[in-house]
Structures are given as C-alpha cells and as structure tokens.
Amino acid sequence: MRVAVTTEQTSSNSGTAVTTSGRSFVQEKAQSSSEAEAETSLRRVNVEGDSEESRKSLKDYFDEAKDMIRSDGGPPRWFSPLECGAHSPDSPVLLYLPGIDGVGLGLIMQHQRVGQIFDVWCLHIPVKDRTSFTGLVKLVERTVRSENYRLPNRPIYLVGESLGACLALAVAAQNPDIDLVLILANPATSFSKSQLQPLIPLLQLTPDQVLLAFPYMLRLMEGDPLRMAVDILVKGLPLQQKAGEVSQDLVVMSSYHSVVADIMPKETLLWKLEMLKSASAYANSRLHAVKAQTLIISSGKDQLFPSQEEGERLRHALSKCQIRKFNDNGHFLFLEDDIDLVTIIKGTSFYRRGKNHDYVSDFIPPTPDEFTKIYESNRGIYVATGPVMLSTLEDGKIVRGLAGIPSEGPVLFVGYHMLLGLELTPLVCQFMIERNILLRGIAHPLMFIRLRDGLLPDLATFDTHRIMGAVPVSGTNFYKLLSSKSHVLLYPGGMREALHRKGEEYKLLWPDHSEFVRMAARFGAKIIPFGAVGEDDIGQVVFDYDDLMKIPYFKAQIEALTSETIKLRTDANGEIQNQDIHLPGILPKLPGRFYYYFGKPIETEGRKQELRDREKCNELYIEVKSEVEKCIAYLKEKRETDPYRNLLARLTYQATHGSTNEVPTFQI
C-alpha cells in the first residue's frame, strides 16, 4: 500500500517519517513545551487507497491510536488528518480538544464531513506527557491568539469533550475579546459528581498487574449493546447478518483491552484523573467570564458524568448557550455511529465564517443522507395525507407533478398557509424528491430565537427546519435569497393565517399592501401563486383564539408565549397585526388528502421600473392574491371527485397495487 505523507511546519526542525502497519505519521523531534512553534506544527495523516467516501469506525480509532502511540514522545502538539480533505479558503479553524484519552482521534468518525467545512486541527497529548492543565490552557491559548492575529474577522471553533470541554471553557474565559465558538460534548465540569472520582484512591492501592479500570473504560466506549442490536434490526438486514454484526462488533471491541491499557497505563490514568479534578474546578470558577457562543451536547446514557443535568446547569450559567440532548447515547458521543457533528452544527445554525451567522451565505444544503433521515422520520405524514401536486406548464396546461416548476431561480412561491402549517412537510419533501429543488422558507422567529425561557417548544424542535434551509423573516434575508437565485417559499398571511379562527378555513389573511412584489421585480424573479387544501379533512377548530382569550388562564398563557420571542407586524393595520402565539383546540378527523396546485409563473423580469409605481405594484399584488384564491377554489371543487380522498381508500389501493405505486386522483 502506498503511503502519502505531507508535513506543514513553522519550526526549522526537520520531521521524521515513521511508518507502521501501513499507516504513516510525521513525528516532530521532541521540543520543549514552551516553544510556540512546536505547538502550531501540523502533522497530516493519510493512507492512499483508503476510501474517502466510507466513514471510519470505532475499530479504526483503536487501530490508529495504537499506531500513533507506538513511537510516542515529546510535548502536546497539533495534527490535521489528511482524510479531512480540502476545505474552502474561507473555512474557519476548528481546534479539537480531546477527552481523557488524549490521543486526539475522538473525531475520527467525523473527520471527512467536518473537514469539508473546517480547517481541522486536533490536539495530541502523548501518553507519558505530564503537562499540567494550566500548561495545556496556555498551549491552546497561544494557538488561538496566533490564529486570531492571522484571521481576525473569522471565528475559531473549539470542540472539546469531557476534559477538552474544560480546556475550551478555560481558554474562552481568558480570551473574551476573541471570537470563539465552543462546542462541548459531555463536559467534565461535573467531575465532583462523576463515577471516576472514586477510582483515584482505588487506583493508588491497585497493583499495576491488576488494573480493573481498563475493561470498565472499554465498556463505556462500546456504548449500549442492546441499542446497537436495535439499530441493526431497524436497518432491515437478514436475521443471520443482524446477529453476526452485533456479535462481531462486541468481539472486536473486547479485543482492544491492551490498546486502552497502552493509551492509559496506571500512572497516566491517575495523572488524567487528577487533572480532571483540577480542570473541573478551574473551569467552574471562571464560567462567569465566558462570553463565547456555546453549544452543549449532552448524552442521556453517559456512565461517567451526569451530563444532561450538567448541560442544563451550564446553559443557565453561560450567557450565550444552547443545548442539544441525545438521550440514547453514551459518554464517547463522537465515536457512535448515529452522531454526525456537522448535522448538529447545521441544525443549530452554529456554522459561520464571519462575525455573525448569515442564513444565506453560511447555509450548507442538506446531504442526501440528511434528507433521507428527515423524510423517513416524516413518512407517517405522507401516508396520512397522500399529497397530490399539480403544476402549470408554460402553455397553461395543468399536469400532475412538478414539471411546470422552473429549475432555475430566483423563483418566489406565494401561497396559503394551512392550519398549523400542516402542508409544509409534504411540500418541501416532494420538491426535493421529484425535482431536487430546495425550497427556502421564510419562517417565524420563534424557530430561531428565544428572548427568555418559557413555554414555547425547545429550539431543538426546529433543527430540521434549519437544516432544510428555513430563514427568519426579514427584508435582508429575503433580499439575499433572491439575489442568490433561490427558490423561496413565502406565506404573506404568516402565523395569523396558520392559526386562523373557526370558519376561516381557506381565507387569505394578507396585509393590505404589497410586501414582496418590488423585491421580486428587482431580481426578475418568477412569482408562482399556489393553493393548498386538505386541513378540513384532518381536523376541525373547535376552540379558537377568541374563545381562549375569554378565559383568564389561557389569556395569560398566550401573552406569556408571545413575549418569549420577537413579535412581527407590530406596525400593520387590521387583523394581520394579531400575531399572538397560541394552540387552538382541534378535533381530529380520519385523515383525508392534501392537494397542491401551482399556478402559471408570473414574470417580473424587465418590470423593475414599472413596478416602482405604487399603483402598478399593488395591481400585481392583487393579481397574485387572486390567483392563489383561484387555485384553492379549483382544488376544493376537484377533490370532490377524487375516489381516493379518504385514507382507507388509499390504503386499500396500495395494499392491492403495491405501496410504491402512485395512488390515482381526480381527472385533470
């Protein structure tokens, strides 16, 4: 096997190539830990012939860790895996700070994906190194300051787990003026409550030959065998293969006791545990000074630390902090198959290249795998609603499907918002499935920001919306989407339309004046009016806003909910001004069917000057509104002739014709 080795050094010392077991590492000569040049040397690792498409596994972690520590020595230092691949020139630096193992390979299953959007540096702490926690803080701090000096307008990401999370917090506390983004997985700030603390006196008394901590640590890295088995069952593999994969994984893991022993011999483990104790105290005493944007990732089955409880404590202690919980995962979160760090970062809108997150220029489209997971998690909605999509060709012919939708943007879809926005999931997914078009929705701020804690759903509820490209409503975001030639989804009726009152089904509750026509004309965007019907076949509003406001308890609750996020259209007139957040009482029905009709595109190309006239602009606005109403009326009439409008009729058809066959609808 050919081995590719490249070295990037700021030091004048030459490096030595050490090749073992088909893997290669560039080993810098031992240098004093006080030399800043040694700290910023990069060691790039790769093996030609390894598949760049395949994700590495826990087995790879052990194999590469074994090779890495075989000729280990010298001070802590940075390396960057070549498998991270090429990143764009404006990608921010990501410094990975390892946990108790210190190897620096904790992101090995994430390297390929993370390396596409970050310049990844991983900290390696040799087994026999005895640099103190404050010494590590100084090392990372010098690197952070050096990178900030080199690129002052770009954020620096610190990704730390357990011990590394304490390290990240300490560096952030001492550098409040540097733009840092912290991503902390199961921080060791709760060491005083950890199951590791009782190990210290036990290890001091245990002979070197009998060290029971290694099997315990390995068992934690294996994760939950029962959950592993369930995950494989869900994949739908043959029974024999299912059992084989589970048993093989467990056998492979159990064969690495010696590697864990080499990574953490008794004296090193004792040193690391004592360091955890001091690191926890150091970081906790400085939480008040941390000003960095922070994301806490907490595991529900962490057997080392009470991570979810600690995550909530840190969320309240830190000024700019969000939390994401993974209830079924263990302590070594990034070494588990179902965790994708890039997806987490995208879902939380934590990726940025500048001082602030830009929902358009910093957006990374969903990968096929991400979309598949989102679609599969919403398959039940598809089955229940059996969506029918109609579009209009250039010659005015109505066809089933989305053939009439322009492939090139900018395109602005303007339509009716059904009750609770029920139409959104089938709509966005079908555009991806049929046309590979991503609809960028203009969404309510409650999906992105909270002014305070309260009764609104956790922001994690809306991570999928952010992954699929939703942006908070604003003129700036609207401008940027159209200028980037996006397919933009806009509901002029907004929340007021989605939370309509009894008897307001399919009634457009739009502002009196145009809010989008001039912007569309500025970029020559095609405007596609569309209607959606079917909410009245899903449920019926029996207790609406007016009813709720008559009851003091519900009135107070509505006021509290509305105060938790930014309120829109405070300067509007009429009913559209009422954007109060509430949940109406809905009586569910046996699901019917959702119907969507996209009218003929309305051209604005070349009409920029004409539509500067307020009267002309308003005429086009009224035309679009009228077309939406016509689309709704068409669908309401035609659905009466659909023999498969009822869920039972569709299920019967699929049972006899196959679940993958498209269920027919009315005659077009």
Summary of the structure (lengths in Angstrom):
residues: 668
radius of gyration: 28.5
end to end distance: 61.6
largest distance: 89.0
contacts: 2145
relative contact order: 0.07
helix: 42%
strand: 16%
